[in-house]
Amino acid sequence: MREHELIVIGGGSAGLAAAIGAYENGLKDILIIEREGELGGILLQCIHNGFGLHAFGEELAGPTYAERWIYKLVGTSIQVKLDTSVISITKDHTVSYSNKEEGYVKAKGKAIVLAMGCRERPRGAIAIPGYRPAGVLTAGTAQEYVNIKGYNIGKKVFILGSGDIGLIMARRLTLEGAKVVGVAEIMPYSNGLPRNVKQCLDDYDIPLYLSHTITFIDGHDRISSVTISKVDENLKLIPNTEKTFEVDTLLLSVGLIPENDLSEIAGIELSSATKGAIVSNELETSVPGIFSCGNVLHVHDLVDYVSKEGENAGKSAADFVLGRTNSETELIDVTCSNDFGYILPSKIKLSGDSPVEFMYRIKKPMRDVTIGIYSGDTLIRKITKKTLIPSIMEKVSIQKSKLGSNDIIIKLIKEEII
């Protein structure tokens, strides 16, 4: 069996940064396993600008951002296996993988970093009524067809869901000459970043139908129309609110799901809120020596944050392999009130003096918000925000010395629903 200090599963933004982070912190025998034919992950089809402001201090297109990280591998001893599928991971860090050159292989890492990314939620997961014609595809698939393969996917397009990929594709298809007749979002607010709503919809006069969902897909060989209806505050359909649009293409931008099939095989405890692993502030999962980062841990807004988290996971993996961590350190739990979608990390190691960075999302848009972070019943940090929206992940750092030894909870002290 082949052995490595570290095996990184996934060669996208998180995996590349994890390998570099581990290398710069003392590990030299590092293997990246990537199932696609080249490194970079989803960035390769994201040809729009907006990447790199945090990581490189300039605005880059997705492929250029990926290229910057790939170049960091040059001159290192980091190994890469492309076109290689990981089949399973065990708790003792044995990774089974397969490719056409080697066949079925087992390798063992002193540590493992999970960086498999996420996948789009398909039509079958949301059960849209109607026929099943051609012309219905996810926004990410459309992005690959248009940006990488150069296909013309349709002339009249409707988009369900206001996720960032869907918003960006609304603009992209408009620039390619298609007519985007509308975007429907079941929630009363957009699930994309505000800048993408402005730059991708408002600037091109593309209507956004909030509190609406598709209630029928019509068409035989190819989709011919979609019908949308309004929903109430309980997401129940409101009768006689139907609108029908003649289209030849429907894009679905209805959420992302972390790719945690391998995590489940390894027996890693997952969060019902994020669908990713439950991790400590060192990004270590419930299985010692296995770390998780990027969109496989929780879906991020910005790729720069994914890379930073990957670097941190790589550093933590290096500390684990080189014996710089104390496995006997006490852990305290971190939870949030029902107003929040989630908070990470889920556990904190009390050893060390480095600050802990908390990441959280709110469930509903709010303004004039005061948030309290408590150690037991003691308020240790108060945060005031003018506005909070679910599409933006918030961060706050607290010195570990201020956390105390009680469990941590984050909750609202004051809020006003928008």
LINSULFEN-V955363 format. One line per field, one symbol per residue. ss: DSSP state (2 for helix, 1 for strand, 0 for the rest). phi: phi as a letter, one per 30 degrees, with the letter a starting at -180 (. if undefined). psi: psi as a letter, one per 30 degrees, with the letter a starting at -180 (. if undefined). A space follows every 10 residues. Layout:
ss=???
phi=???
psi=???
This chain:
ss=0111111110 0022222222 2222000001 1110000000 2222200011 1000000001 1222222222 2000000011 1000111110 0001111110 0011111111 1111000111 0022200001 0001011122 2222222000 0000011111 0002222222 2222200011 1111100000 0002222222 2222000111 0111111110 0111111111 1000001000 0011110011 1100011100 2222200001 0000001001 0001000001 1102220000 0022222222 2222222222 2000000000 1111110001 1111001110 0000011111 1100011111 1111100111 1111111100 0001111102 2200000111 11111110
phi=.dbbdbcccj cddddddddd ddddcjdbcb bccbdddadk idedccdddk cjdddbiacb deddddeedd ddddiccdcb cchbcdcabc dcidccbbbd dcicbcbbcd bbccbdibbd ddeddchddk dbddjcaddd dddddddcci dcclcbbcbc jcdddddddd ddddddjdcc dlbcbdddbd ccdedddddc cedchcdccd hbbdcacckc dbecabccbd bddcicdcei cdbcbdbcbb ccbcjbbedc edddddiddc cddcicddbd dcidddceic cbaidddadc dbdedddddd eddddddddd ddicccdcdd ccdbbbdddc dabbddbbdd dibddcccbb bcdbdbbhcb ccccciccdc acbcbdbbbd dcdcbacbdd dcdicddcbc adcbabdd
psi=kkklekkkjk haeeeeeeee eeefgfkfik kkkkflfllf bfffgifllg kfeeefglkl leeeeeeeee fffkflgklk jlhkkkelkl fggkkklklf efbkkklkkf lkkkhfallk klefffikla lillgjllee eeeeeeeefg ljflejkkkk khleeeeefe eeeefffljj flkkkflglk glkeeeeeff eefghkkjjl hllkfkklld elkflkklll lafggkkjlh gkkkkklgkk kkihlkjkig eeeeefgkkl kfefgalkll fggkafjkfk lklaffekkl ekfeeeeeee eeeeeeeeee egggljfgkk kllklllffk elkklflkkf llgklkjkkl klelkllhkk kkkkjbgkjf kkkkkelkkf fkklkkkkke fffaglkkkk lkekljk.
